[in-house]
Amino acid sequence: MQYDEIKSRLNKVFCTVFKDNSIVITEETTANDIEKWDSLTHLILISATETEFGIKFKLKELIAMKNVGDFMKSIETKLAV
Amino acid sequence: MRNKPFEVLIIILISELLLVGYSFYYKSTGTAFIKENVRFLSPDKLADFSLKDANKNADSLLKNYLSNTLSDDKIIKRTNLSKIGPKKQNAFLVNPVTENGSALDNFFKSLLHQKDSTTVRIAHYGDSQLEGDRMSYIVREKFHEKFGGSGIGYVPLKDLSPVSYVRKSSGNWAKYTVFHDRSSKNDYGISGAVFRFSKFSVHQSDDADNDTSSSKKDTHQITGGKPFYNASVSMKMGSQYAYNSVSILYGHATDKCIVNYYDNASGERVKTDTLAACTKVCMHKTQLGGYLNVKVEFAADNSPDFYGMYFDSGKGVQVDNYAIRGHSGDGLMMINDDELTQMLDLSNTKLVIFQYGANVVPYIHSDEACEWISGIYYKLFMKFKKAKPDISILVIGAGDMAKGGEGSYSSYPWLPKITEAQKRAALKAGCAYWDLFNMMGGLNSIITWTDKKLAVTNGHFSEKGQKIIANELVEALMVEYNIYVHKQRMKK
């Protein structure tokens, strides 16, 4: 799957989870930039992302993610396997 | 037309056999030749009677909870509260032994020694289960009944309408919370919210009770028109909420702010007060006769940060409802540590109750995720412990919740592990833990609670359900209190 397609589908996941269609994610987006994104809603985001892409994340991967860029790289790696 | 009962019976039996046969066929081959929207239970599900067993447990517990009430209407007037002896033990509340006695001892000590001279406060944090003063108002009434105290406690300057009194705010208030409509300055109050007034009308995403929000901070739309030179909050409350003091918790005020109090019944201004400039956090207390229909009006060139008002009687116990819809508690980590200490001190909060978890339950499907939330909650509990080491903390685990599937509802399968994770975090941090999930009857108990109109399957309680939960919570606390008092007497 192309990086742009991952970004587009992930953006839709963000809009759905945080109930806000105006969200536009970038590689630099962090939890500080999005309303309602905290450590616990992060779990909701991960769950929705796993369903959208048919992948699974490990806890250490979640902890290591610093921004949306890390998130997308992780999805890309998993999809390539 | 001739009746043919035997033929009809044969047709029914053949149909049943075909359908059961299809269930086995579908399970072994996965081939659905009957329309996909027609759902069949698998043979395992057909033979699974665990739901009925779980419901029996919930049924039995509910009979107990309801039998202690005088009648459905007077459920909160349960009389046996004062008859709880020191030998009674809690089934669902764990009050662990810590370095200085048990986890709840500091709160009980305050109840014994402070309630006659000052207001001992309980901060009740939660999500939509508590939003609009739900559940907290029953806990409050029970504590007032047993320990004295009056008034409605914490009053936000702007929020959804509460269930326990009527409140109306002028249109120029903005509300920022640790979850919705975040503030760019991260300057939240003890409730996780901060309020400011503007000279113009303010429209925020939650004004229309919807759940949308923008991804940017400090997002409120200031509309033009005639400017406001002040902002106000009006309240109308029942006589059970008579009060004689009003405290305003505020901070970051560069200049003074005038406060006018009006008796709405007569329209007369009954008192004028001034909030002094305040660099960090301040609490201004004023004595005011118990006007049950009152308006509080603020006027300043620049709005201070308001964290809330408190309507109290000056002694006894007060329960403050700090609820944010959709929240799971983690956002409270954003409150400034030093200011949290100040606010807990100024408000004389002695017990903090955290009632979270329902919003994450549907999304947890692994042991790793349970560990993740356990770690997050541990940090939250320790933040409050560090801010004020002498407060007691009670953690209420998530209650039972169900999801639909296979033609029926059943509990989220990870709920027992999620509540175990919450309990682990609580005990590790030296907090007490109340097991709401097992108090309800465990897995699938929500089905019974829903059947009896005490809750809905997503875990939200009806008014009567809230009363049962609040009663059981207060009773569990009173069991521990009586044990504490008994121990103190034995020491003498």
Interface residues (C-beta under 8 A of the other chain):
Chain A: F18 K19 D20 S22 I23 V24 D33 I34 E35 K36 D38 S39 L40 T41 L43 I44 I46 S47 A48 K58 L59 L62
Chain B: V178 F179 H180 D181 R182 D211 T212 S213 S214 S215 K216 K217 T219 G326 S328 G329 D330 G331 M333 N359 V360 Y363 I364 H365 E368 A369 E371 W372 I373 I376
